[in-house]
Amino acid sequence: MIHGKEEMDDNNLQKPNVYNRYLPFYDSIQRQAYEKFDEIRMHLSRIIQLREIRPGFSIWSSKLQQFISLYGYYFTKADHLKLIDFYLSILSIDNLSLTNVQICFNLLQVLL
């Protein structure tokens, strides 16, 4: 899934990994990053819609952490704010397990 030209522009991204730019296959890295982020975003929203906190939340949150370590903040500011809001809203769920609370705080620390 390739986005429009305006979304493919690196100027709209928060802070992508600067070292990826020097790799010989940078164009495929860009496409792969957009596809992976769309997949992560889709599954995180599906988790909330289906109320499937367990085990999907921890799986897709770890995939988001891996994504950030590989590609940096390879998403727009609006997506960045939505992710922060998402993890803050997860913290407001009653009877949330300690493991999920730790996941939320770890990702909030990374995102903030």
N, C-alpha and C positions, 0 to 999 in steps of 0.2 A: 504494500500500500504506500504509494508515493504521494506526498502532499503537493500542493500548489507551489509555484515559484516563490511566493512571498513567505511561505512557511519553511522552505528549504534554505532560505537565506540565513547564513550564520549570524547576521546582525541581530536577529530576533531571539537568539538563544541566550540563556543565562550565562553559563561559563563552561563551554565544552572543554574537553581534555585537549590542551594545546599540542601535545606530542602526537596525537593521531593525525594531525595535519601533515606531518612529515613522512608518513608511511606511503608506500607506493600505491596502495589500494584505498586511498582516502575516500574516493567516491562511493565505493561499496560499503565502507564503514558508515558513511552518512546515511545511506539507505537502510542499512541494518539497524542503526541506532533509532531511526524514526519508526521502523517496523516493531522493534522490541519495545519501545516506549508505548506505542499504541496498544500492543498486546498487554503490557503490564497495566496500563490505565483501564483497559476494557475489563480485565479480570478483577482489578480492585473495585471497580464500580459494581460488577456482578456479585461480588462477595457481599456487599451491602444490600443490594436488591434482593438477594436470596437468603439473607441473614445466615450466611455460611462462614461464620468467623473461624470455625475449626474445620479442617486444617488449612483452608485456602488462604486465610489472612497471613499466617506465618510464611507460607510458601511464596506468595507473591510479594510480600514485604522483603524477603531475602533476595528475590530476583530484582527488586528495585535497588537494594543496596549494591548488588553486583553490577547493575547497570550504571549507577553513579560512580562506582570505582573504575569501571572500564571507560565510560564515555564522558564522565564529568556531569555537569548540570546541562545536559543536552536536551533541554526543553525550554519553552517560553516562560516568561514571568507569570503569565496567567496560569499555566499548568503548575508552576512552582507554588503559587498561592493556593491553588486547589488541593495540592498534595498536603500542604500544611494544614489546611482546613479539614481535610479528610482524616488525618491522624489525630487532630484535636477532637473531632466528633467521635472517633472510635473510643477515645478516653472517657467519653460521657456515657458509655453503655454500662448498664447495671450488671453486676456480677461478672465483670471482665477478669479473666485469669491473670495472675501475676506475670506469666510469660508474655502475654499479649500487651500488657502495660509496659513491660521492658522493651518490647519491640517498638511500640509507639514512641517511647521516650528516646530510644536510640535513633530512630529515623527523624524525629523532630530535631535532635541535636545535629544530625547530618544536614538537614534541610535549612535549619536556621543558622 
